[in-house]
Amino acid sequence: MDHLARQPVVMCFSVGTNIQKWIGNWSIYNPGDEQNRTGHCMVAVGYGRDLETSEDYWICLNSMGIEWGINGYGRLLRCVYRNPIQNAIIPFVY
């Protein structure tokens, strides 16, 4: 998370097909036990903790357009057991 404090990071998650329906939604996306999962990458721009649910989340910019989430941004569950990051690409700045 130190890298994310300085710059956006590309992260790849295992997501369910229901992520495509996350329109106008700021609740935390959790793929849960959805069987139809696939890899999907987004740009993580921040992170936080929901004060009501105490769930940790990533703030991500998705490539599905501005209709997804809120203006293209959404919150994804940040939990190594339920929604692990498969890959992360951290830009190297000279």
C-alpha positions as CSV (number, residue, x, y, z in Angstrom):
1,M,0.0,0.0,0.0
2,D,3.0,2.3,0.2
3,H,3.2,2.4,-3.5
4,L,-0.5,3.3,-3.8
5,A,0.1,6.2,-1.5
6,R,2.4,7.7,-4.1
7,Q,0.8,6.7,-7.4
8,P,-2.0,4.7,-9.0
9,V,-1.3,0.9,-9.3
10,V,-2.8,-1.5,-11.8
11,M,-4.3,-4.5,-9.9
12,C,-5.9,-7.7,-11.3
13,F,-8.7,-9.4,-9.3
14,S,-10.8,-12.5,-9.7
15,V,-14.3,-11.0,-10.3
16,G,-17.7,-12.4,-11.0
17,T,-19.9,-11.5,-14.0
18,N,-22.1,-9.4,-11.7
19,I,-19.4,-6.7,-11.7
20,Q,-20.8,-5.6,-15.1
21,K,-24.0,-4.6,-13.4
22,W,-22.3,-2.4,-10.8
23,I,-23.9,0.8,-12.2
24,G,-24.5,3.8,-10.0
25,N,-23.4,1.8,-7.0
26,W,-20.9,2.9,-4.3
27,S,-21.3,-0.1,-2.1
28,I,-18.3,-2.4,-1.7
29,Y,-18.1,-5.0,-4.5
30,N,-17.5,-8.5,-3.2
31,P,-17.5,-11.4,-5.7
32,G,-18.5,-13.7,-2.9
33,D,-19.1,-17.3,-4.0
34,E,-20.1,-16.5,-7.6
35,Q,-19.1,-19.4,-9.7
36,N,-18.5,-17.6,-13.0
37,R,-15.3,-15.8,-12.2
38,T,-12.7,-14.3,-14.5
39,G,-9.7,-12.1,-14.2
40,H,-10.1,-8.4,-14.6
41,C,-7.7,-5.5,-14.1
42,M,-8.4,-2.0,-12.8
43,V,-6.4,1.0,-11.7
44,A,-6.4,1.3,-7.9
45,V,-6.2,5.0,-6.9
46,G,-6.8,4.7,-3.1
47,Y,-8.1,2.6,-0.3
48,G,-10.2,3.0,2.9
49,R,-12.4,1.4,5.5
50,D,-16.2,1.6,5.5
51,L,-17.3,3.1,8.8
52,E,-20.6,1.3,8.8
53,T,-19.4,-2.3,7.9
54,S,-15.8,-2.0,9.0
55,E,-14.8,-3.6,5.6
56,D,-11.6,-2.5,4.0
57,Y,-11.7,-1.6,0.3
58,W,-9.8,-0.5,-2.7
59,I,-11.0,2.6,-4.7
60,C,-10.6,1.6,-8.4
61,L,-11.1,3.2,-11.8
62,N,-12.6,0.6,-14.1
63,S,-12.4,0.3,-17.9
64,M,-16.1,-0.3,-18.2
65,G,-17.0,3.3,-18.8
66,I,-18.3,6.1,-16.6
67,E,-21.6,4.4,-16.1
68,W,-19.9,1.7,-14.0
69,G,-19.9,2.5,-10.2
70,I,-19.9,6.2,-9.8
71,N,-18.3,8.0,-12.8
72,G,-16.3,4.9,-13.5
73,Y,-14.9,4.5,-9.9
74,G,-16.0,1.9,-7.5
75,R,-15.0,0.2,-4.2
76,L,-13.7,-3.4,-4.2
77,L,-13.4,-5.5,-1.1
78,R,-9.8,-5.5,0.2
79,C,-9.5,-8.9,1.8
80,V,-6.7,-11.4,1.0
81,Y,-9.0,-14.3,1.7
82,R,-12.2,-13.3,-0.1
83,N,-10.9,-11.1,-3.0
84,P,-7.2,-11.5,-3.4
85,I,-5.1,-9.5,-5.8
86,Q,-3.8,-11.8,-8.5
87,N,-1.3,-9.4,-10.0
88,A,-0.2,-5.8,-9.5
89,I,1.7,-3.6,-11.9
90,I,3.6,-0.8,-10.2
91,P,5.1,1.9,-12.5
92,F,8.8,2.5,-11.8
93,V,9.6,6.3,-11.8
94,Y,13.2,7.4,-12.3
